[in-house]
Each structure stands twice: as structure tokens, then as C-alpha cells.
Amino acid sequence: MLSLILNFVSVQTSGDRNTKFMNQIRNVAVIAHVDHGKTTLVDALFRQSKTRLNKEVAQNVCIMDSNELERERGITIFSKNASVEWNGIKINIIDTPGHADFGGEVERVLKMADGCLLLVDAKEGPMPQTRFVLKKALEMGHKIIVVINKIDKADARPNFVLNKTFELFLELGADDSTADFPVVYTSSKQGMAGNQSDLSQMTDITPVFEAIEKYIPAPSVDPKATLQMLVTTIASDNFRGRIAVGRLQNGILRAGQEVAHINRLSEIKKYRLTSLMTFCGLDRIDAKEVVAGDIVAISGIPDINIGETITDPENPLALPLLKIDEPTVKMTFSMNSSPFAGQEGEFSTSRQIRERLYRELETDMALRVEDTQAGEWIVSGRGELHLAIFIERLRREGYEFQVSRPQVIEKEIDGQKMEPWELVFIDVPEAYSGIVIQKLGSRQGQLLKIKTENNITILEYRVPTSCLFGFRSELLTDTRGFGIMNTLFDDYRPQTGKKIERDHGSLVAHESGITHLYGLLIAQGRGVLFTGPGKMIYEGQVVGENSRAEDIWVNTCKEKRLSNMRSRGDSATEHFGTPRIMNLEDALEYIGDDELVEVTPKNIRIRKIILSEMEARRIKRGIK
């Protein structure tokens, strides 16, 4: 592999040889719905091509899921670049997220590709996010190879899935040549592939490589034209500093070369590159020269950002800026103001939090941050999951802060207030379909499709985004955990004017201290507790969910008085139920407008904005 890369990056003076190297490059993105096997397929390609990996990386089940959160959740969150060698061809692989909340990652990295592998589960078929990523790929005119994956499943139905995929292409407006897509059947977990769906006839993953070589075109670029490179990813390095990654659109780039940087304001500055790198496996290696069509990483430009252009200083030509869909959900971030503030986080000051929020804008094009006069920050993203993942990353980095309830971002179009709507796709056992239809109807849902297959009801709804907050946990409760929900942003539509109010209140701590079993036993009769005995709590902290709509202040720190007097019933023991452990996403779905989620590296707590019971009562009565 290394010898091939060195051949690619060695100094070339002949136009014919440059063209030859360009024809030996394939830039391919791997796109699919969540958990349809993208990362597992890339692992199989790595191992089949015998790409050298360091020992620690090679031991991972999913090589490309290098982030701790990705391994925990089993999903791809951040796009990644890698390359493999097969049959004298350098294949640059771009692994993309499958969830629409990370669509900003998908949209920008597809700019580097010339074609895509579209993975579809052999049992589930095309799913909502399949539609999303395929639509983006078709808009860019990419050649699509359909990979029907997981054919080793006992209930796989590859022919049915193939027909559904073809229908999806037609629905998205694909022309005849695009709809006539090549198909490869795989079991990426076993490292098998074939042109037919018979697993017993497969030997290895070679048919995928052959399809890439045959159907994915070589980069359509010109090494003799003016140097142009569009930055699609930003990384950092302790020694090299800020690293910009992107595809070299035109021209030839050399190590130490002077280049022009055109930013989003069309300002042009000259810099000299301190390093030039290409990809070998998962690693970046130094190069002397790179020809147009390859994916490169450069350093030496301290203020470069995603979507900006690197070009020739003598004849600077800017490439079109990346267009990313706007965010639809926002939250308010602020310093932690609870009695436990500053005890559990390494970074808790206003300056530290603000710097970190704005630093994220350098790598996440779908995120927005806005300062408020109250010293807080409004952070906007593509969905609840997008923001929840960002909050979890900050928490693990040692930051301590608090966030408000998610809210939708409204727009005014032609003088009318509009709000975002989502397409909601739900698979649920037929026995539970009635309660789901009832709940979605009460949330302003518009039923678009309904069908039942093998005792599974498949529902498609259009619902206001604001009415979906908190529904996912309700769905799991109502369907005993069997309901599967996927959402996809639809469009901005006129406001419904109805706001979904939660049908439960909170159990709020009456005083600060350590929780005791005696007080918890009394409180658990009111609802479901979030904490157990021996935990430090403070006045105003939410310790449970009330079974009724109003809030109740409870004393979970109450101890049983010891005396010599006993009654007949004292010997009976009351059962203490297991508390419900609230993770970050549960807490964000639970809270109301008068509550906050306190986020620290050690704990996730729910609290009232007004911590004092007496002050909360005065405000409720309108007394200042």
C-alpha cells in the first residue's frame, strides 16, 4: 500500500503520467441508514486489501468507529477518510453518518466523492435515512452502487428489498441511467460478497472492489488547470496545528508551496504550506506532490475553515461555498448555577464554555451559536440527537453547564409564522398500533400511509417538530419497547398554534442533604423516583416524576426518629422500587419550561429554574 501511495505523490512532470495516476484513483462514499452495516463493510474492505493498521486499531470490531461515543452507541457520528489499495488502484473511502441529525457531515463530505456505495439491509429494506442520504447523493450526480447487505440473516428478503430500492430511486426522480444501478449482495460481517444473493457461492469481498473499479468513475479534474481545493473537514494536531482535508479539484499541489486562502468573506491571504499529506489506510502520510483528484490534508493556514478554498496565489479562483441545511431545534446553554456548581467539572466558567461552543463551529457546519444579553448562549442544531451528542461530548471533556428544554426554530415566510415539520416512520406490533395512532393524533400528526405486514404495522406521519418532543420515550413505554421510530425533516409549514403540555409533574426536593430510605419510601407513593438512598441532593432538584400533572415538593432527606415506642406495624418492611436512571437524552425529553438539565462530567441532574419552594410559590401567585 505504501509503495502505491508514494508513486501517487512522487514528483510528476509529464501530463500523461498525471492522467494515468488520476485514472488509478476512486473516491467513494459509503452511505446508508443507521445500523445497516456501513462501518462493518469498510472493515471487510480493509482486511481483504490487507491494509496495514496499528495494533490497537486493528483489534476494534469497527475500525472506523474510533470515537468512544460511536463505539458505545454503535452508530457513525463523524465522517472519516481512509484509503485502501486493490489491483493497483487507490480507493479513497469516506465513511458517513447515517442519521439525519448529522446531515451536515453527509452533505459536505459527499463533495469529495465521485460515487457512492448505498447499503440497504436485506431484511428491512430502504429506511427513512436511506431516502435522506440517497437524495443528497443524487442531487450531486454521483454514480450509485446498491449493496444489499446482511443477506446472512435468516429472514433476509433480497428480492423484495431490491424492488423497494428501485421504487425509491424512481420516487427521488432518478433518470433511466441512474435507476439502472449495479447491485452487489454482501454479508459484510462475514466478509463475503457476490453478484447473486446465494451466500454459499461467495468466497470474499472482491465483488465490491470490482464494482468500484468498474462503475465508479475516476475523478473528472484537470491537473493543468489553476490550483483549487475545497476544504470539507478540519482536524487538529499537536505538532502540525490546524489540518484542512479536502479533494484537490484541479491543479497540482506540492509540499512547501505558496498558496492563497479565500475565506467566506472573499478575503484572500497568502500562506506557505508546512505539510502536505495523503491517506494510507487510516493514517495521514507526508507527500511531496499530489495530483488533482486525490484527497489531501494540508497544514500551515491557521484560520482556515470548512467550505473555504485553497488556490493559486497568482490566479486565485474560489470554489462555490458549501450549502448546508439550516438547524431546526435550539437550546439555551448557561453556566451551572446550582448549589453544586464548580464541584465536578474542570471547565465551568463563562469564558471556558463560550470558547468551547464557538470552537465547535469550526468543525460542525450544521451548528449555530448565538450570545444573549443574559450571558447565556442559544445553540441550534439539526435535531435533539445532534445537540444531545454535542452535550455528551462536552461533558466527557470536563465541561460543566446547564441547558434548557429544546425548542423549535420558527421562521417568518411571506408574513406568516412557520414551524418545522417532520416525517415520522414507525414500525410497531399490530397489537399496539391503536395507542400509537391515538397519541400521534393528539400531537397534530397527519397520517400519510398505513400498512400491515407479518403482524407489524408500518405508519408514516407528518408531525410538527414541537409536538414530537418527549414522544420517543412514550412510544417505548406504550409498545413495551417494541416500537421503532425514525424521523426526517420535511419542510416549514404554518404553525398549528397548539403546544403539547406534558401530562405529569415533578417530585421536587424540599431541602438539601443526603437522601434516606425512610423519606424515599414516603415519596415513592407519589410517582417514580430518579434517585436512591445515600445521594447528595439540593433544594429544587427534581428527584422523581409525579403521577399527576402538578409538582409536589417532597422531603427525601427525612430520617425515621428512633425511640423506645413501637407499634404492631413497625416490624413490617415496605418495598423500595428501583429508581429510574435518567440519562442525558431522557432528561432532555423529560424537562418542562420551568426546568433545566444540569450537566457535569459525573452526573446528570434535573432541577427547577427557581430552586426555592417559597419563591416558586410567590411567583406562581404573581407576588414579587
C-alpha positions, 0 to 999 in steps of 0.5 A, spaced: 500 500 500 505 504 501 509 503 495 502 505 491 501 511 495 508 514 494 508 513 486 501 517 487 505 523 490 512 522 487 514 528 483 510 528 476 512 532 470 509 529 464 501 530 463 500 523 461 503 520 467 498 525 471 492 522 467 494 515 468 495 516 476 488 520 476 485 514 472 488 509 478 484 513 483 476 512 486 473 516 491 467 513 494 462 514 499 459 509 503 452 511 505 446 508 508 441 508 514 443 507 521 445 500 523 445 497 516 452 495 516 456 501 513 462 501 518 462 493 518 463 493 510 469 498 510 472 493 515 471 487 510 474 492 505 480 493 509 482 486 511 481 483 504 486 489 501 490 487 507 491 494 509 496 495 514 493 498 521 496 499 528 495 494 533 490 497 537 486 499 531 486 493 528 483 489 534 476 494 534 470 490 531 469 497 527 475 500 525 472 506 523 468 507 529 474 510 533 470 515 537 468 512 544 461 515 543 460 511 536 463 505 539 458 505 545 452 507 541 454 503 535 452 508 530 457 513 525 457 520 528 463 523 524 465 522 517 472 519 516 477 518 510 481 512 509 484 509 503 485 502 501 489 499 495 486 493 490 489 491 483 493 497 483 488 502 484 487 507 490 480 507 493 479 513 497 473 511 502 469 516 506 465 513 511 458 517 513 453 518 518 447 515 517 442 519 521 439 525 519 441 529 525 448 529 522 446 531 515 451 536 515 457 531 515 453 527 509 452 533 505 459 536 505 463 530 505 459 527 499 463 533 495 469 529 495 466 523 492 465 521 485 460 515 487 457 512 492 456 505 495 448 505 498 447 499 503 440 497 504 439 491 509 436 485 506 431 484 511 428 491 512 429 494 506 430 502 504 429 506 511 427 513 512 435 515 512 436 511 506 431 516 502 435 522 506 442 520 504 440 517 497 437 524 495 443 528 497 447 523 493 443 524 487 442 531 487 450 531 486 450 526 480 454 521 483 454 514 480 450 509 485 452 502 487 446 498 491 449 493 496 444 489 499 447 487 505 446 482 511 443 477 506 446 472 512 440 473 516 435 468 516 429 472 514 433 476 509 428 478 503 433 480 497 428 480 492 423 484 495 428 489 498 431 490 491 424 492 488 423 497 494 430 500 492 428 501 485 421 504 487 425 509 491 430 511 486 424 512 481 420 516 487 427 521 488 426 522 480 432 518 478 433 518 470 433 511 466 441 511 467 441 512 474 435 507 476 439 502 472 444 501 478 449 495 479 447 491 485 452 487 489 449 482 495 454 482 501 454 479 508 459 484 510 460 481 517 462 475 514 466 478 509 463 475 503 460 478 497 457 476 490 453 478 484 447 473 486 444 473 493 446 465 494 451 466 500 454 459 499 457 461 492 461 467 495 468 466 497 470 474 499 469 481 498 472 482 491 465 483 488 465 490 491 472 492 489 470 490 482 464 494 482 468 500 484 473 499 479 468 498 474 462 503 475 465 508 479 468 513 475 475 516 476 475 523 478 473 528 472 479 534 474 484 537 470 491 537 473 493 543 468 488 547 470 489 553 476 490 550 483 483 549 487 481 545 493 475 545 497 476 544 504 470 539 507 473 537 514 478 540 519 482 536 524 487 538 529 494 536 531 499 537 536 505 538 532 502 540 525 496 545 528 490 546 524 489 540 518 484 542 512 482 535 508 479 536 502 479 533 494 484 537 490 479 539 484 484 541 479 491 543 479 497 540 482 499 541 489 506 540 492 509 540 499 512 547 501 508 551 496 505 558 496 498 558 496 492 563 497 486 562 502 479 565 500 475 565 506 467 566 506 468 573 506 472 573 499 478 575 503 484 572 500 491 571 504 497 568 502 500 562 506 506 557 505 504 550 506 508 546 512 505 539 510 502 536 505 499 529 506 495 523 503 491 517 506 494 510 507 489 506 510 487 510 516 493 514 517 495 521 514 502 520 510 507 526 508 507 527 500 511 531 496 506 532 490 499 530 489 495 530 483 488 533 482 483 528 484 486 525 490 484 527 497 489 531 501 490 534 508 494 540 508 497 544 514 500 551 515 493 556 514 491 557 521 484 560 520 482 556 515 475 553 515 470 548 512 467 550 505 473 555 504 478 554 498 485 553 497 488 556 490 493 559 486 496 565 489 497 568 482 490 566 479 486 565 485 479 562 483 474 560 489 470 554 489 462 555 490 461 555 498 458 549 501 450 549 502 448 546 508 441 545 511 439 550 516 438 547 524 431 546 526 431 545 534 435 550 539 437 550 546 439 555 551 446 553 554 448 557 561 453 556 566 451 551 572 448 555 577 446 550 582 448 549 589 453 544 586 456 548 581 464 548 580 464 541 584 465 536 578 467 539 572 474 542 570 471 547 565 465 551 568 466 558 567 463 563 562 469 564 558 471 556 558 464 554 555 463 560 550 470 558 547 468 551 547 461 552 543 464 557 538 470 552 537 465 547 535 463 551 529 469 550 526 468 543 525 460 542 525 457 546 519 450 544 521 451 548 528 449 555 530 451 559 536 448 565 538 450 570 545 444 573 549 444 579 553 443 574 559 450 571 558 447 565 556 448 562 549 442 559 544 445 553 540 441 550 534 442 544 531 439 539 526 435 535 531 435 533 539 440 527 537 445 532 534 445 537 540 444 531 545 451 528 542 454 535 542 452 535 550 455 528 551 461 530 548 462 536 552 461 533 558 466 527 557 471 533 556 470 536 563 465 541 561 460 543 566 453 547 564 446 547 564 441 547 558 434 548 557 428 544 554 429 544 546 425 548 542 423 549 535 426 554 530 420 558 527 421 562 521 417 568 518 415 566 510 411 571 506 408 574 513 406 568 516 409 564 522 412 557 520 414 551 524 418 545 522 415 539 520 417 532 520 416 525 517 415 520 522 416 512 520 414 507 525 414 500 525 410 497 531 406 490 533 399 490 530 397 489 537 399 496 539 398 500 533 391 503 536 395 507 542 400 509 537 395 512 532 391 515 538 397 519 541 400 521 534 393 524 533 393 528 539 400 531 537 397 534 530 400 528 526 397 527 519 397 520 517 400 519 510 400 511 509 398 505 513 400 498 512 400 491 515 405 486 514 407 479 518 403 482 524 407 489 524 404 495 522 408 500 518 405 508 519 408 514 516 406 521 519 407 528 518 408 531 525 410 538 527 417 538 530 414 541 537 409 536 538 414 530 537 418 532 543 418 527 549 414 522 544 420 517 543 420 515 550 412 514 550 412 510 544 417 505 548 413 505 554 406 504 550 409 498 545 413 495 551 419 497 547 417 494 541 416 500 537 421 503 532 421 510 530 425 514 525 424 521 523 426 526 517 425 533 516 420 535 511 419 542 510 416 549 514 409 549 514 404 554 518 404 553 525 398 549 528 398 554 534 397 548 539 403 546 544 403 539 547 403 540 555 406 534 558 401 530 562 405 529 569 409 533 574 415 533 578 417 530 585 421 536 587 426 536 593 424 540 599 431 541 602 438 539 601 442 533 604 443 526 603 437 522 601 434 516 606 430 510 605 425 512 610 423 519 606 424 515 599 419 510 601 414 516 603 415 519 596 415 513 592 407 513 593 407 519 589 410 517 582 417 514 580 423 516 583 430 518 579 434 517 585 436 512 591 438 512 598 445 515 600 445 521 594 447 528 595 441 532 593 439 540 593 433 544 594 429 544 587 432 538 584 427 534 581 428 527 584 422 523 581 416 524 576 409 525 579 403 521 577 399 527 576 400 533 572 402 538 578 409 538 582 409 536 589 415 538 593 417 532 597 422 531 603 427 525 601 432 527 606 427 525 612 430 520 617 425 515 621 426 518 629 428 512 633 425 511 640 423 506 645 415 506 642 413 501 637 407 499 634 404 492 631 406 495 624 413 497 625 416 490 624 413 490 617 418 492 611 415 496 605 418 495 598 423 500 595 422 500 587 428 501 583 429 508 581 429 510 574 436 512 571 435 518 567 440 519 562 442 525 558 437 524 552 431 522 557 432 528 561 432 532 555 425 529 553 423 529 560 424 537 562 418 542 562 419 550 561 420 551 568 426 546 568 433 545 566 438 539 565 444 540 569 450 537 566 457 535 569 462 530 567 459 525 573 452 526 573 446 528 570 441 532 574 434 535 573 432 541 577 427 547 577 429 554 574 427 557 581 430 552 586 426 555 592 419 552 594 417 559 597 419 563 591 416 558 586 410 559 590 410 567 590 411 567 583 406 562 581 401 567 585 404 573 581 407 576 588 414 579 587 
